[in-house]
Amino acid sequence: MVYLRYSGVISMQTNDRQITDLMRTIHAAATQLPDFQRGWVWDDNRIRALIASITCNFPVGAAMFLEYGNENVRFKYRVIEGSPSQNVIPNELILDGQQRLTSIYSALYSDKPVKTRTDKGKEIDRYYYIDIQKSIDPTVDRIDAIISVPASKVVTSNFGRDIELDLSTPQKEYEHKLFPLNIVLDFMKTAMWQQNYFQYYELDAAVVQEFMNFQNLITMPTIQYKMPVILLGKETPKEAVCQVFENVNTGGVSLTVFELITAVFAMDDFELRKDWDQRKAKYFSGDLLSVTTATDFLTACTLLASYKRGGTVSCKKKDVLNLTLTDYQQYADSLAEGFVEAEKILQEERIFVSRDLPYTTQLIPLAVLCTLLADGNKIKVTNIKNKIKQWYWCGVFGELYGSANETRYVNDVVGVMDWIINNGPVPKTVQEAYFNPTRLLTLQSRQSAAYKGIVALILKNHCKDFISGREMDFTLYKAENIDIHHIFPKDYCEKNGYPRSKWNSVVNKTPITYSTNREIGGAAPSIYLGKIASKGQVDHNVLDGYLGTHWIDVAATRNDDFNAFIVSRAIMLLDAIATAMGKPISGRDGEEVINNFGKALIH
């Protein structure tokens, strides 16, 4: 017995079980699946490989069961595919091992053809046989002795005109010396097949000896085959079920909070997966919100319901797993609208697509805040919306949403609501947010939240395309393939030996259309700006105005003064960040800044 300490003491037993016993309990529906488990998907080749492993007495991994019968974990259940449908309350639920156990049951126990698929995904029905002679030949790979045939037990070619193998009667099985594997775990059926097989060959001594070898090497070891089973006690809390499953399940699809709640809600005949699919199509189909997962939505719903109830607010995994169907049905619609309102705010801040979203996690508290503030249309009030935006940018530039966030979700929703509704203290994220000026040089790619945030601020400054002069709003952003490019081109910077930490940082980058970037090429700014003007595409002075909307120092850029440009733009970017965060940035004239930039970043 192994004991785990979670929210209490729970038991976890590990025992080897004989495969015949496992199949009998599955057949009798004493062992079933919780309704969160997905359908059976193993293909024909994988089933053959599994059979080969079992007949060779190779391990195929442990299964994990949950003892059923406690209200603490109240899941809807269903029988394994192929098992006779019975109105039986199970003793155990399979948490991990569904594919293997279903394959074993279907191929080695059930008298029905196995519903599987080809390696290309085509659905097929199959029976499995083992070649007696090949299986006892040590020079033959075991998988080559395992064959599958159609449900008709007749293999044909030439579009069905030619019969390659006919196993449609027991006599033809005997003739080809192919043993039907769906009786291998039934001692009586195997003995009867053996008796008839011997009679077919008139007790030929060589045939009898061959089958005795087959029995010793294949059928008896298969009947005696054991599989490790981890059994969680029925007192196991839902959060522990989820955690243990994640720890044990090293392959396949991880069990998520959503899967567990799906099974819990199913007990009340509510189809959570169907509800989420419909909700996702209606509210989350756009690019920006498409990153929201079902578990994100449930976390947000738990946070919203917890806040609405009053008292201690929490949205940890255990809280999400205890979300009631009543709460979900009460708040899901308004929360979905809250996500849409959050999307609108992000677009106002010039975050248009999911790849430019600084933190997907910050969407959760943002959506909850938008839902709470929808009452009385408070979210439409400018001063309130500005506070929401200040909190949001503090989270981005303080880089505070990059790790486990449930506690921060709670602190921010409670703190921001108190700040807005009761004129309470500044919320924790706004208080803690700090941006180091030298961080600008380490923001080298869009993997960073702060990098994405700076690009959004440039877009929000109504920056204009160098050639067309069109403002980079949502329409242009989507239509013109806008991306982030160097202002002082990479080739030019490398040729002149400028440090990569500067020329590849966000300080030297800005949103530019694809067509404009082609005009820039690898030339010095003075050359490509002159080229744009000389082609008559834009007047010199007008072009300078366009550059200014990107916080680009016109004089330094036209004079190819890289260092002056870097300092000037860093100053302007820090000003923009300070404005977004609603608080000054300290250290702009510190020793570290002077060492990195050559001078202080102050006006």
Salt bridges, closest charged atoms under 4 A:
ASP21 OD1 - ARG24 NH1 2.83
ASP35 OD1 - ARG78 NE 3.40
GLU71 OE1 - ARG74 NE 3.64
GLU92 OE2 - ARG17 NH2 2.71
ASP125 OD1 - LYS115 NZ 3.83
ASP166 OD2 - LYS172 NZ 2.69
GLU173 OE2 - LYS153 NZ 3.88
GLU210 OE1 - LYS177 NZ 3.03
GLU246 OE2 - LYS317 NZ 3.31
GLU259 OE2 - ARG38 NH2 2.36
GLU259 OE1 - ARG273 NH2 2.53
ASP275 OD2 - ARG279 NH2 3.27
ASP319 OD1 - LYS318 NZ 3.47
ASP327 OD2 - ARG309 NH1 2.72
ASP333 OD1 - ARG279 NH1 2.76
GLU341 OE1 - LYS380 NZ 3.13
GLU348 OE2 - LYS385 NZ 3.01
GLU348 OE1 - LYS389 NZ 2.82
GLU349 OE2 - LYS389 NZ 3.10
GLU349 OE1 - LYS460 NZ 2.81
ASP356 OD1 - ARG446 NH2 3.29
GLU399 OE2 - ARG439 NH2 2.83
GLU432 OE1 - ARG408 NH2 2.91
GLU432 OE2 - LYS428 NZ 3.07
GLU471 OE2 - ARG350 NH2 3.30
GLU471 OE2 - HIS462 ND1 2.69
ASP483 OD1 - ARG355 NH2 3.85
ASP483 OD1 - ARG446 NH1 3.30
GLU519 OE1 - LYS531 NZ 3.88
GLU519 OE1 - LYS535 NZ 3.40
ASP544 OD2 - HIS540 NE2 3.73
ASP544 OD1 - ARG558 NE 2.74
ASP575 OD1 - ARG588 NH2 2.89
ASP575 OD2 - HIS603 NE2 2.43
